[in-house]
Amino acid sequence: MDNKKCLFERFGGDQQVSELIDQFYYKVLFDKLLRDKFLKADMSRVRYQQKRFFSQMMGDKNTQYTGRDLVEVHKNLNITNQQFDKFKVHLKNIAQDMEVSGADLEELLDHVEKYRETIVFNKAA
């Protein structure tokens, strides 16, 4: 029966996605490799939009991401593959701390990986 539920539902819904994103940005803002990407950002807006994006990406049919186009948001940030990988490491560690199952964690990371080409603009680094 759980296999019929979307990742969002298996993950625990809004509350768990919010917890994941809040913990994620807490880690990111203390990460020397990532924090400068957010120095000028309105972090409450970033967290709000990221929660909506993740909820939709994870299959919540009641949530619609309404933020700016992902290419527009990321094109001037000069994000590298190394930074994208670090982003995924933080997500993985937090999800593991939240006791997300291995299969659900793998699915989450697979969803995130699909956006690498949209977010990484500095391919050389």
Secondary structure, DSSP 8 states (H G I E B T S, - for coil): -GGGS-HHHHHTSHHHHHHHHHHHHHHHTT-TTTGGGGTTS-HHHHHHHHHHHHHHHTT-TT----S--HHHHHTTS--BHHHHHHHHHHHHHHHHHTT--HHHHHHHHHHHHTTHHHH--B---
